[in-house]
Amino acid sequence: MHIQIRSEEDKKINLRLPNSLLTSKLLLRLASGRISRSEDPETQKTRTMMMEIMPDLKQSIRKTKKKYGKFTLVEVESQDGEHVKITL
């Protein structure tokens, strides 16, 4: 995954992260651990849903990357001149 953030003030941020980080067990544990601290039933439903869809998400990311190569997930430009682009 490649995240690019540019602004008018010459601030540029480029982050390169492995795609496997998105669906790693570590990230899932961190996210679900944060959610499990909440006692809200809706939050608990969200945690359960995350745990269920993670294998499908992992497979979808792999198939998309294999089929299309570089794939742009988000590309946004604000009126202030800031530009954000996230690609797989």
WOZIDA-V970445 format. One record per residue. N is the residue number from 0. PHI is phi in degrees with one decimal (none if undefined). OMEGA is omega in whole degrees, -180 to 180 (999 if undefined). Layout:
((N/PHI/OMEGA) (N/PHI/OMEGA))
//
This chain:
((0/none/-180) (1/-125.3/180) (2/-115.6/179) (3/-119.4/176) (4/-130.3/180) (5/-129.7/176) (6/-130.5/-180) (7/-64.6/-175) (8/-83.0/178) (9/63.0/174) (10/-91.2/-180) (11/-126.8/177) (12/-126.0/176) (13/-125.0/179) (14/-119.3/174) (15/-116.5/-180) (16/-126.5/177) (17/-67.3/179) (18/-60.1/-179) (19/-66.0/178) (20/-64.8/180) (21/-61.1/-174) (22/-115.5/-178) (23/-74.1/178) (24/-65.5/180) (25/-61.8/180) (26/-63.7/178) (27/-62.8/179) (28/-64.6/179) (29/-62.7/-179) (30/-66.4/-178) (31/-71.3/177) (32/-65.6/178) (33/-66.7/-180) (34/-71.4/-175) (35/-66.6/177) (36/-69.6/179) (37/-80.1/180) (38/-101.5/179) (39/-69.9/-180) (40/-61.5/179) (41/-64.4/179) (42/-65.7/178) (43/-65.8/176) (44/-63.9/178) (45/-62.6/179) (46/-61.0/180) (47/-61.6/-180) (48/-63.5/178) (49/-59.6/-179) (50/-63.9/-178) (51/-75.8/-175) (52/-87.7/-176) (53/-57.5/178) (54/-61.5/178) (55/-67.7/179) (56/-63.3/179) (57/-59.7/-180) (58/-66.6/179) (59/-64.4/179) (60/-63.5/179) (61/-62.5/-180) (62/-63.6/-180) (63/-63.5/179) (64/-63.2/-180) (65/-68.3/-176) (66/-76.3/-172) (67/-107.8/-177) (68/70.7/177) (69/-73.4/-175) (70/-129.6/-180) (71/-84.1/178) (72/-85.2/-177) (73/-140.2/172) (74/-144.3/-174) (75/-131.8/174) (76/-128.5/-178) (77/-90.2/178) (78/-67.9/180) (79/-77.5/-179) (80/94.4/178) (81/-80.0/-176) (82/-131.1/179) (83/-125.7/179) (84/-137.9/178) (85/-122.4/180) (86/-124.8/174) (87/-87.7/999))
//
